[in-house]
Amino acid sequence: MKAGAILTLNAGSSSLKFAVYDATSDLPLKLSGQISGLNGVPRMRASAESIVLADEPWAGKADLDAVLERLFDWLAAQRQADGIVAVGHRIVHGGLEFREPRILDEDVLAKLEDLSSLAPLHQPFNLRGVQIAAQRVPNTLQIGVFDTAFHADQPAAARLYGLPRDLIDEGVLAYGFHGLSYDYIASVLRQRDGERSGGRAIVLHLGSGVSLCAMNQGRSVATTMGFSALEGPPMSTRSGSIDPGVILYLLQAKGMSPAAVSDLLYQRSGLLGLSGLSGDMVALLASEAAHAKQALEVYVYRIAREIGSLAAALGGLDTLVFTAGVGENAPPIRERIVAFSGWLGATLDQQANLAGADRIDAGGVVEILVVPTDEQLVIARGVYERLRTRGEPKEAFSSTGERTADRPSETTPRGASSTATRNRP
């Protein structure tokens, strides 16, 4: 494989994460960073090992296009742009068709565009990142790694809703998200425990978006997000699971438009809506306001209920893992969730929890771990294996690093329904 570097991009509605790796088997990290505050005043932070390369706000507002253009200019100034042999992109929704890392040609991009309505906070930005990268490094492969892939082999019972079969055949089923994060956690558990991989593990990805995943020996058994990234516990600004009758009420009795309902559920609900103050966990933990306290009570309660549901799907619990921004950095939230989970055998070491230790249980039957996630590395792994196996059409690698049969391309309608019948769970 051609020597060089792999650039990874994780483009979202409010931030852009990036990293550069040497395109060798061990994928040494050259630099990484994040640009936050998109559509406001962005701030860029980047480092290489322990050396800070950038930590400064930018003058003026900037959208994703402007931020990407400036990032490529910065990479060129750092002498990183010329050596890039592939750009790896986090693509949130792969539908039923896209499981292994794929080269993002026009046909693939068109199908992924049709899935944007299923992940409106992420997919359009993911795909815009592909377009800008293709313009700035035109002779470089653009490769997508899919968030939904990690959950693709769940049992049918975990993926089906109680809906008519014609809708199921069109692809209206539970896909699950945060797969790159869960993929990384599974790899850490596998490295730590071998094939056992944490046994019956529940991983809590607690960030701006919130989901939980039940894993049995590193494989997804069930997860809380489903057809969209709205399902599950309340999130920063997303509602989480609600009675579908509420949607009907908003549309029929309140006369809201579908666009207004979408804005309500994605942007004005969750912790922000419950508290009336903020969707930011740091702000809520610091607040004495009654509604802020209640928002956190609902958040923890709904997460605890999901843990019970996932434990039932696993038939017990051996390992509980906290990850992502809140999971990694909010000891009071971890403490409250573990307290709810005592009936499963979870006990907390208070000092270890407050100190931010890697293992925070008190030696009970359930191991409780705090594992920082690394979605960028999972993207880089997928890109590297796709590059390494290019020219071998009979085999490819999934995002979990396991060799799978490469699916032949087929002429099918675009969108989630294009492969629903032949790939139905």
Phi, psi and omega in degrees: 000144182299134179289154179155211184229156175247125174262132176247139179232132175236090187265126177233188184284336184236351182207163177226119175258145182212158176201155176234128181237148168293135182278061174236168190300327181269358174048059177297136182281127178268317177197160178208162179184182180212142172245114182256168176079029177301144184069004171235224175259106185292154172229131182252132173233131179211148180211159173231112189056240182261005183266124178280121180265331180202141174198083186202148173283154176261150179286130175081166179282155179208136174269185185299319180303311182295321180294318179296317179300315181291326177298315180295325175297318180294318178298321177297319179294331177275002182061041179251337189289323185292333184269005183285124178259343178200148174247123179260133184241134167288121173247116188295315187243118176255003182059212178267344188273323191257109180243312179274158173307137185229144170291131188269080176274182186298320181295316179296316181297323179296319179292322180290327177299323180292346179267000186299327181293342179275344178215066188293339179277349188231308190303313180301324180285321174305312185287328175294324175299323177297315182298314181294317180298321179295328178286321185279330176231072192294339181260019183248138178293138172256123186234131180260140174238131198253131180296327183283345188298324185299332184262003192294338183256019175299155175300150181304322182298334180278346187249345186266139170263164179279065184239162177300152184297330181294325176289320176300317180294338176278353178102016177274090181205178183275121179263317185083149183223191185057026185295327179293321177295314180294324176301315180295314180299319178300321180293324177294316179295324179293319178294326182281319190244359186073212184298335179299322174049046179084358180063232176273101188243143170243123181253130180253107174268098185249095177229213172299317167266149184232129169209161176235150179225130173269124179240137172246110184053044173086002180247139182292127178254322179199154178211159190276330174283149186230248180297326177226177179274019176268335188286149177115200179292164173301146182242194183302306179232359180263146187293328194076189184293133173222163177301127177304336177298333176297319179297315179299319179299315181297322181284316190270309184278322182270347178069023180285149176280159175305322179295321180292322177295318178300315178298319179300312187285326183269326192247339190235015184243209178061216181298323178298311182293316182294321184275332188066014186235304187194155171262004183270126184296322180299315180295320182290320178295331181275348186275146174260002182293140183300318181290330176294316178296319180293323177301319179291325177298315179296316180304308182293317180300315182290325175295316180298320177298320179293324176300316178299318179297315181289326176297324177295320178296329180273341186078027181139182183215128176252325188220135175240127185237129173259134177211175183073178193308307180288316181300326183273336194232006183237082180305322181297325178290318177300316181300315182293320180293317180296323179300322177292336188261013180299329181296341178270356181100012180274127176229146188250137168272105187300317182294317179296321179296312180295329181279353181072035180290161179291326178238128189234011176277164181261023176089020178280196184284345180249122172285136178239119186241153170242115186233111175299133182276164181212078180294328181298320180294323178295320175299313181298320178298315179297319179295315181300314181292325177294320176295318184294327183260006179298136184092359175242075191296344182278347182220148173214178178243138175281173181293346177271000177086008181261141183286132180225164177290131177282127183285137175291146177288146181226153175272108184221162174299155179287161170097184185299331184280352187298330180234014187298318185291314184280344180243015185300144181289000000 
